[in-house]
């Protein structure tokens, strides 16, 4: 990836790593607009169904009319699955990594 400091407008792909105990999963999101670096990472944690490109943990949104949250299934090296269903505020405690993995700039 060429992260040209002179091009701000574009689309980033960000990998969000989730973990609880030894159970892990990832979600890849797309962040577009006029931003770079830290502001992209902050925006990536504001998940929307439209910006999720892929997930290896069956990440889903929950809105049952009373509670808005998420569901995910994290795995460990032994093949065990940990199902997590939380309100949105719980997502922050699962995030252990944010990484920009791709950038496509527009002039």
C-alpha positions, -999 to +999 in steps of 0.1 A: +000+000+000+012+035-008+000+058+019+005+090+001+004+120+026-008+143-002-040+123-009-066+125+018-098+116-001-103+079-004-114+046+010-097+027+038-101-009+048-096-014+085-092-047+103-108-047+138-095-075+160-118-087+188-108-109+217-121-122+250-099-146+270-083-167+242-112-164+219-106-142+188-123-128+157-119-101+131-142-077+113-131-058+081-148-025+076-146+002+050-141+039+059-145+065+032-141+102+031-115+129+037-095+115+066-063+097+073-046+078+102-060+081+137-093+096+125-099+066+102-093+042+131-117+061+153-144+061+126-139+023+120-151+015+155-185+031+146-198+000+129-227+001+104-241-028+084-232-010+052-195-006+061-188-043+071-170-060+042-162-093+059-161-111+093-147-144+105-168-142+136-204-141+123-207-105+135-243-093+133-263-063+145-292-068+169-322-045+172-351-060+189-370-028+194-358-023+230-320-029+227-295-022+200-264-043+201-244-070+184-238-107+183-205-124+174-189-159+177-152-158+187-131-189+183-100-203+200-072-225+189-090-256+201-120-251+179-143-239+208-167-210+201-176-182+225-209-166+216-213-130+227-244-109+226-241-074+241-254-039+239-233-015+218-213-002+248-198-037+253-181-037+219-153-014+230-141-039+256-136-066+230-115-045+206-078-053+210-065-041+176-072-017+148-051-018+116-054+000+083-049-028+058-056-010+025-061+025+011-075+035-023-070+073-028-091+096-050-078+128-064 
